[in-house]
Amino acid sequence: MRKKVVVTNRVFPETRSLLEAHATTIVNEDETPWPAETLLDHCRDAFGLMAFMTDRIDEAFIAACPDLRVVGAALKGYDNIDVDACTRAGVTVTIVPDLLTVPTAELAIGLMLSLGRNILEGDRTIRKEGFAGWRPALYGAGLDGATVGILGFGLVGQAIAERLQPFRCRILAADMAKRSSAAFPFVTFAEMDRVIAEADWLVLALPLTAQTQHLIGRSALARMKPGARIVNPARGSLVDEVAIADALAAGHIAGYAADVFECEDWAREDRPREIEPRLLGDGARTVLTPHIGSAVIDVRRDIELSAARSIVDVLAGRPPAYAVNAPAGTLLEVIEDAEPAPYKNISGGR
């Protein structure tokens, strides 16, 4: 009997064909994620699962799916998956560690330019009011010569820094890995407090962990220079959205751009269920995009195919690439530079 694989979100035909060649494959055909109960019903007898950002794979879910042996996550960050529970249950978890790097870095630069130069507000103004010629309005901030602070200097942080070089930015970076400055001569490495205090632009490139949740909250915001701007292409809960809204309302920071939001972070039991409303209002000085950091057609196809190949490898009894755990009885080479995913440790309120 062919084993069963469940795919929780709509995928490219190539991805589906690859999986269908090796297993009975159930795919969510809709753009809207399945409710948790529907997903569980599909997975109770599944061998493999292709998971996305919308899925919460916790200990209860794993316990209800005794045949599950592989979760191929079409993700780089995997804080929505309880890897420890998977390991105990003999479930291999794989990720896609590098394909999201470049498109996420590109979007971060786009968010910076859109926020600083009032591009979206200019577009809205023309559509609403028409255009009668130049006016002394919508003055913003450029990147040329600005001090850009990057929190987190893994692959995404590095790619953002590289793309900022042509703008002649002064780049400060804080990173727990203590990377060699010789490898990045265009970057000044500094303690996080200094990066936060000196940045005209603060860009977040960190994974979500118990230590980084609400890293940018009231205390950090108070240490930022007046008029600074924050860009978050990483994880919503790195910031306290209520505190961000307060800082914007007080005029302490000049803008906030984000591709990710607290309400997405399934690992948090106490996550808000919507974006902080004040970030959405007229005059909020925000640029918000619906988690499109990797939304490049060729990239998304490759991400899906990478996750699908990992599932196929486990189906065939081969060790998959990019495993982040090694359940008992498996011989896997676990990638060493994977982002941490302390699922069960992410808790606490504002």
N, C-alpha and C positions, 0 to 999 in steps of 0.2 A: 504494500500500500504506500502511495506517495505521501510524504510528510506535508504538513500544512504550514504555510507562511502567510502572515498577515501584514499588510501595509496600511498604515493608519491615515495617510493623506494621499491625495491625487499625485500621480507620478507620470513621468514621461513614458511613452510606449516602449522605448528601449529597455527601461528598467523593468517594466512588467514582463516583457518578453524573456529577459534573462532569468527572472525568478520562475516564470511559468515553465521554462524548459527543465526545471529541476524539482518543482514542488507544486502542489495544489495551492494556488495563490488567491487570497481574498484581498481586494483593494478598495479602499474608500474612494468612490468615484466623484465625490462632491468636494467643493472647495472648503466647506465647513467641517471641522473635525467632528468625529463621532462623540456622542456623550460617553462618559466613563463606563456606564453600564453596557452600552453597545460594544465598545472596544473589548471589555472583559468577556462578553459572550462570545465574540469571535476568537478570542485568544485562549479559551479554556483548554482546547485540545491542540493548540498550535505548537510547532517545533521552533519556528523562527518568527521574529517580529522586527519590522523596519519601523523605527520610532523617530519622531520629529519633536520640535520644540513644544508642540501642543499636548504632548503625552506625559502623564505622571506614572512612572513605573516605580511603585513603592513595594514594601514588604508584603502587604496584603494582596496586591496584584500578583506578585510572584508566587505566593502561596496558592492562589486560585488557579494557577496555570502550571500544573505539575509536569507537563511534557515540554515546556519551554526550555530550549538549550542555547539560544543565541538571540541577543538584541543587537541588531545592526543599526546604530544611531546615525542618522543623516545630520550629524551635528559635530561641532568642535567642542563647545562647552556642554557638559552633560550633568548639570546640577539637578535636572529633573528626573534623574535615574538613581535609584538607591543601589549603587554598585556593590556595597557590602552584602546586601540581601541577595543580590544576583549571585555573588561568589559563593555564599553559603548554600544556595540552591543548585549550584552547578550550571549556572547560566553565564555564558561568555558575553561580555559587552564590548563592542567595537565602536570606534568613532572615525571621523574624517578630519584629521588634524591640520591639514595644510591648505585645502582648496578654498576655504573661506577667507584666507588672509588678505589676498589682494583686493577682492571686491569690497571687503569691509573697510580696508584702508582708503580705498577710493571714495566710498560713501562718506567717511569721516571728513575728508577734505571738502567734499561737496556740501556737507552740513555746515562746515566752518564758513565757506564762502557765502552760502545762502543766508546764514544768520548775520554775519558781519556786514554784508553788502545789501541787506534788505531785499533780496531778490524776490522772495515770495510775496512780500508786502507790495513791492512795485508791480508785480503781476496782478495782484488783487486790485490795486488802485486803478490800473488801466481798464480792467474788465468792468469795474464798478462805475468809474467816473469818466472814462474815456481819456484821451490824451490831447492836450492843447499846446504841447511844447514843454521845454525844460522849466523846472521850478526849483527854488532853493529848498529842497525837501529830501527826506530819506537819507540823510547823511549817516554813514555807518563807520565801520572799522575794517581796514584791510589786514592782510597777513604780512606784508613786506616789513621786515625788521621787528616784528612782534616777538615777544617772549612766549613760547608755547611750552607748557608743562605737560608731560605725558606720564600718567600713573600706570605702571605696568609696561614692561619692555620685552615681552615675548614676541612671537612672530608678528602679531598685529601691531603692537607698539613700534616695532622696528620698521615695519612697512609704512606706517604713518610718518615716522621721522624721515625716512628716505624721500617720501613724496613732498615733504615740506622744505627740503633743501633748496629747490629753485626759488622759493619765496624769500630766501635769505633770512629765515627765522633764527632766533636764538632758541635752541632746543634744550630744555631741561628734562631729565627723566629720573624717575624713582622706580627701583625694581628690586625685589627681594633676592633675585638671583645674583646680584652683585657682578654684573657682566663687565668684561674688560673694556675700558675706555679706548684702548688701542684699536679695537675692532670697529668702534663707532667714533671716529675723531670729530665728527660734526655734532656730537651730543655731549652735554655736561651732565654727569650723573650726580645726584644730590639726594639728601634726605627728603622724605615726603613733605615734611612741614615747610621746607624751603621751596620746593616745587609749587606747593599750593599758594604760598605767600607771594611769590614773584611772578606767577603766570598771568599774562594778559588773556591767554586761552588755556583752559585746562581740559585735556582730552583723556578720557577714561578708557583703558585697554586692559582691564583686569578680569579674571574670572570671579564668579560669585561664590564666596565662601562665608563661613561664620564670621571671619575676621574682616571681610570687605563689605558685608551688608551695611548699608547706610554710612559708608566711609565718608561720603560727602553729605554731611548733615549740618546741623546748626553751628557746631563748633568749627568745622572746616570752613564753612561759608563765611563765618566771622573773620577768619584769618586771611581770606582772599582780598586782593586789592579792589577798591571800588571800581566798578566799570568792567570787571573781568567777565569773560564768557565761558560757559561750560559746554562740552560736547560729549555725548554718551552713545557710542555705537556698540557697547559691550553687553551689559546686563542692567535692567531697569533698577534693581534693588541696590546697586552701588550708590544710589542717591536716595535721599529722603525727599520725595516729590513735594510734600507739604512744605518742608523747609525751603526748597527751591522756589516754590511759589511765593513764600513770604519774602525771600531775599529779592525776588524780582519786584514785588509790590513795593518794597521799601526803597527800591532803586540802588541797592547795594551791588547787585550783579546786573550786567547789561543784557544778558540773554542766555537762553538754554536751548540746545538742540539735542534731540534724542531720536534714536531708531528703536529703542527698547524701553520697556515700562515695567513698573513694579507688579502690575496685575498679571503679567505673564509668568512670574516666577513661582512655578508650582511647588517647588521645594519648601516654600514658606507657607505654613498653615495660616499665618495671620496676614497674608498678602492682601492689599486692597483689591476690590473687584472691578475698579475702573481707574482710568487715568485721573489724577488730581484735576478737578474741573477748571481751576483757575489757570492751568497751563493751556487750556483750550480756548480761552476767551479772547475777544478782540483786544488788541493792544497788549497781549501777554508777552510779547517779545520772545516768542518761541518758534522753532522750526521742528516739526514732528513728522516722522515718517513711519509707516507701519511694518517695521522689522523687515526691511528690504536689503539688509547689508550684503547678503549673498545672492540677491535676486538678479543675477545675470544668467541668461538662458543656458549658455554652454557650461557655466560653472555649476548651476543647479543640476543639470543632467549628469555631470561628472560626480557630484556629491552623491546623488542617488545611486549611480552605478557602483561607486566605491562601497557604499553600505550594502548594496545587493551582492557584490562579489564576496564580501565577508560572510554573509549568510550562506551563500552557495558553498564556500569553503567548509563551513561547519557541517552543512548537509553532507558533503563528500568525505567528511572525516579528516580534512586538512586543517592545520592551524591557520586562522585568519590573520590578515594584516591588521595592525592598529588596534589590537586588543588592549583594554585598560585594566583587565583583571585576569587572573589565572585560576579558575575553579579547580578544586581537587580532581585529580585524574586527567588533567589536560597538560599538554606541553606547549605552552605559548610563550612567545617573546613579547612581554608587555612593554609598551612604549613608555620611555622614561620621562619624557617631557610633557606628558598629558596634563591638562589643567586639572587641579584637584576638584573633587565633587563630594564634599562632606554633606551629603543629602540630609542625614538625620540631625545635623548640627545647626542647620539654618532655622532660626526661630527668633522669637522676640518681637516686640512692637516698636513703635516710634519712641 
